[in-house]
Amino acid sequence: MLGDFLSHVQTWAAGLGGVGLLVIATLDSSFLSFPQVPDLLIIVLSTAYPDRMPYYAGMTTLGSLVGCFILYSAARRGGEVFMRKRFKAHHVDKALALYQRFGLLAVIVPALLPPPMPFKAFVLLAGVADVSPLKFSMAILIGRGVRYFGQGYLAVLYGERAIDLIRAHGTEAGIALAAFALTAGIVYYVIRRQLQTTA
């Protein structure tokens, strides 16, 4: 039954093109969940209309930003109580310390990872940790932009075979991208800290 519903949602969104992608990505990144529907739609639409790929990927990225910002805003207004009820206190404290230290990086890395990574928990934690709205928005745009534009690019190159490629190697690619982002972020943090101590 759930599969039929997701199929109808996918058909509806595909009929609307970029607007449908914007709506689905917004809902998927906020309080609802449409597992991998935005990813599949980018590939299907970009395969059918390769010249529109940047538009499709951009609308999906924008929708994800809007949806994530809804969750983030809700968490800033009182999400810490919810998080402490749902997760162990010491886990929440460690996560908050991580966000306060590496705000931007702590959002980019999980944004790059594919399902079943519980990305919404990281979005909520960003709000609870009071990561600045600008840094949060930049992190979502970078993380989701790399993901969706990457999928669109594969669709233009390989057509419908891109779906099989992502299913076969999407997890490894997401982990590799996240590891690269994490390494680059740590190097940047270390260099910045050394410059501050020598200044």
N, C-alpha and C positions, 0 to 999 in steps of 0.2 A: 504493500500500500504506500509506504514511504517512497519507494522507488518510482511508483507511478506519479506521485505528487511532484517529486524532483524533476521527473521527465517533463511534466506539464509546465513547471516553472521555467525550465531550460528552454522549452519551445516558445513560451511567451516572451522571455527575455531576448531570445535570438531574433524574434520578429520585430522587436523595437531597436535592435542594433546597439549603438553606443549608449543610448538612454537606458535600455534594458540592463546593460552591463553596470551602469552607474547605480541603478536601483538595487540590483542583486548584490553587488559588492558592498553597498551601504548596509543592507539588511544582514548580510553574512558576517560583516565585521562588527555589528552592534549586538543586539539581543537575540537575534535569530541565527540559524546556522544552515547553510546550503553547502555541504561538503564537496569541494572541488568543482562546483558548478561554475564559478567565475573563471577558473582555469580552463575548463573544457570549452566554455563559450568563446574565450579569446582565440583558442585554436580553431574552432569551427568557423567563426566569422572571419578571422584573418586568412584562413585557407580559401574561403569563398571570395574575399575582397582584399587581396594582399596590400593594395595601395592604402587601405584604411587602417592597417595594423596600428600605427602610432595613435590614431584616434581611439581605437578600441582599448588599447593598453592604457592610454592616458585616462580614459573615462573610468576604467576599472580601478586604477590606482587612486583617482580622486574619490570614487565611491568608498574604497577601503579607508581612506583618510577620514571621510565624513563619519563612517560607521565607528571607526576606532575612537574618534574624538567624542562621540556620544558616550561610549563606555568610560573613556578617560575622564570626561567632565563629571559623570555620575560618581566615579570613584573619588574625585577630588572633593566632592561635597559630602562624603561620609562613607567611603568604601572601606576604610580601615577596619571598622567594626565588623563588616561583612567578611572581610578577608581573615580576620582573626577568629571568627566563628567557624569558618570553612577549613582553614589550614592551621597547623600547629604554630604556636606563637614564635618559637625560635626560628622556624622556616621563614615566617613573615619578616622577622627582624633582620635575618641575613639577607633576604631579598631586598628589603628597603635600604640596607647599607650599601648593597651592590648598585642599586639605582642612584643613590645619592652620590656615589663615587664615579660611576660610569654612565650617567644618565642617557646620553645619546646611543652609546654602544649597546647598552642593556635592552634597548628596544629594536635596534637594527638587526642584531643576530637572530632573535626568535622570529622576526618578520620575514627572514629569508628561508626559514625552515618549513618544509612541507608538512601536511597533516600526517600523523595525528598530534603534532606539537600543539599543546593547549595555548595558542597565542593570546587568546582573550585574557587569560590569567596575567600575562605579562603587561597587557594594556591596562588592566585594573591596577596592577602594582605600580605602574608608571604614574597613574593618577594619585594613588595613595602616597607615593614617595615625593609627590609635588615636583616632578620633572617639569621644567618650564614648557608652556604650550608651544613655543617656537622650536625648541629642541625636539619635543615629541613629534611635532608635525614633520620636521626634517627627517627624523628617523623613519617614520612611516613611509614618507615619499621615497626615501632611498631604498629601504628594504623591499617594500611592495613594488616599487617601480622596477627594480632590477628583476624581480620575479616575473612580473606580468609582461614587461617588454621583452624579457628573455624568452618567455613562452611564445609571444607573438612572432619573434624573430625565427624561432624554430618552425612555427607554422608556415611562415613565408618560404623557408628553405625546403621543408620536407612535406608540406601539405598535411593530410590527415594522418600520415605516419608519425607526426609529431606527438600525437596522443599516446601511441605505443612507446615511443622513446621516453616520454615523461613518466609513463607508468613503470617502465623498466628501469630507468635511471634517475628519476626525479628526486628520490630520497638522497641518493649519493651526491647529486649535483647541489641540492639544497644544503646538505651538510658541508660540502666543500666550500660553497660560497660563504656560509656562516663562519666556517673556520678561518677563511681568508679575512673576512671582516673583523673577526675577533683578534686575529694576529696583527692586522694593520692598526686597529684601535689601541692595542696594548703598546705597540711600538710608538705610536703617536703620544700616548700618555706618558711613557717612560722618557721620551725625548723632551716633552714639554716640562716634565718635573725636573729634569736635569738642567734645563735652561733657566728655570725659576730659581734653583738652588745656587747656580753660578752667577746669577744677575746681581 
